[in-house]
């Protein structure tokens, strides 16, 4: 069944000195963007049951810094599915290895398109919503999709 839960992915990374920005202590934003794209891409592939491509990153909000030595937990799942595209939400936390306490650091919404062997868009399964939370996320994702499509039509 193609539910949000069935697409759910959790990844863990540790921030190494090679991952930091020019300050030498905080994670380079591009690195967390790469990790988000990978995590969300796996969720999209699970739902699409095959290859996908990243079409857009709708929002990417950095909430708190991520530092060298932090454990970074990335969680993603499909929020909404249209005919060939889907929105995946990704949340990023740091985790204190001593206490297990998590602190939110980043969140993003990404759009992926299912593609065939020739790289052309292909239909993906509908998303089966199981809970009120699934419905709430899908409704908000559908609103964001409408806004994206409207801004594309306006040429923004």
C-alpha positions in Angstrom: 0.0 0.0 0.0 1.3 3.5 -0.9 0.9 5.3 2.4 3.0 8.1 3.8 4.3 5.7 6.4 5.4 3.2 3.8 7.6 6.0 2.2 9.1 7.1 5.5 13.0 7.2 5.7 15.3 8.0 8.6 19.0 8.6 8.0 21.8 9.5 10.4 25.0 11.4 9.7 27.8 12.7 11.9 29.2 16.1 11.1 32.9 15.8 10.3 35.4 18.6 9.9 35.3 18.2 6.1 31.5 19.1 6.3 31.8 22.6 7.8 31.6 26.1 6.3 34.3 28.8 6.4 33.8 29.4 10.1 35.3 25.9 10.7 32.6 24.9 13.3 29.2 24.8 11.6 27.8 22.5 8.9 28.0 23.9 5.4 24.4 24.6 4.3 25.1 22.9 0.9 26.0 19.7 2.7 22.7 19.5 4.7 20.9 20.3 1.4 22.6 17.3 -0.2 21.7 15.0 2.7 18.1 16.3 2.5 17.9 15.6 -1.2 19.2 12.0 -0.7 16.8 11.3 2.2 13.8 12.8 0.5 14.8 11.1 -2.8 14.7 7.7 -1.1 11.2 8.4 0.3 10.1 9.4 -3.2 11.6 6.3 -4.8 9.8 4.1 -2.3 6.5 5.7 -3.1 7.1 5.9 -6.9 8.5 2.3 -6.9 11.3 3.4 -9.2 13.4 6.2 -10.4 12.6 9.9 -9.5 14.2 13.2 -10.2 14.3 16.3 -8.0 12.1 19.0 -9.6 12.3 21.7 -6.9 13.0 22.5 -3.3 10.1 24.6 -2.2 11.2 25.7 1.2 14.5 25.2 3.0 14.5 26.8 6.5 17.6 26.6 8.7 16.3 26.9 12.3 19.4 26.2 14.4 23.1 25.6 13.6 24.6 22.2 13.3 28.1 21.8 14.6 31.1 19.5 14.2 30.5 16.2 16.1 26.8 16.5 16.1 24.7 13.5 15.1 22.3 14.6 12.4 19.0 12.8 12.0 17.0 13.3 8.8 13.4 12.1 8.4 11.4 12.3 5.2 8.1 11.0 3.9 5.8 11.7 1.0 3.1 14.2 1.9 1.1 14.4 -1.4 1.1 12.6 -4.7 -0.3 13.9 -8.0 -0.2 12.0 -11.3 3.6 12.0 -11.9 4.9 14.2 -9.1 4.9 14.2 -5.3 5.9 16.4 -2.4 8.3 15.0 0.2 8.7 16.8 3.5 12.1 16.4 5.3 12.9 17.4 8.9 16.4 17.5 10.3 17.4 17.3 13.9 20.6 17.1 15.9 20.8 14.4 18.5 22.8 14.6 21.7 24.5 11.2 21.9 24.6 11.3 25.7 21.0 12.1 26.3 19.2 11.3 23.1 17.6 14.7 23.1 16.8 16.0 19.7 16.8 19.7 18.5 15.2 20.8 15.2 17.6 22.3 12.8 16.2 22.3 9.3 13.0 21.6 7.4 12.3 21.4 3.7 9.7 20.5 1.1 10.9 19.0 -2.1 9.0 18.0 -5.3 10.0 14.8 -7.2 8.8 13.4 -10.5 8.7 9.7 -11.2 10.5 9.0 -14.5 10.7 6.0 -16.8 13.9 4.5 -18.4 14.1 7.3 -20.9 13.9 10.0 -18.2 10.3 11.0 -19.1 7.6 11.6 -16.5 5.6 8.5 -15.6 2.5 7.9 -13.5 3.1 7.2 -9.8 0.7 5.4 -7.3 -1.9 7.5 -5.5 -1.1 8.2 -1.9 -3.3 6.4 0.6 -4.0 8.6 3.7 -4.4 6.7 6.9 -4.7 9.4 9.6 -5.7 12.9 10.4 -2.1 13.9 10.3 -1.7 12.4 6.8 -4.7 14.3 5.7 -3.5 17.6 7.2 0.0 17.2 5.6 -1.6 16.3 2.2 -3.9 19.3 2.3 -1.1 21.7 3.0 1.1 20.1 0.4 -1.7 20.4 -2.2 -2.0 24.1 -1.4 1.8 24.6 -1.8 1.6 22.7 -5.1 -1.2 25.1 -6.3 0.9 28.1 -5.3 4.0 26.6 -7.2 1.9 26.0 -10.3 0.4 29.5 -10.2 3.8 31.2 -9.8 5.1 29.1 -12.7 2.2 30.3 -14.8 2.9 33.9 -13.9 6.5 33.4 -14.9 8.0 34.1 -11.4 
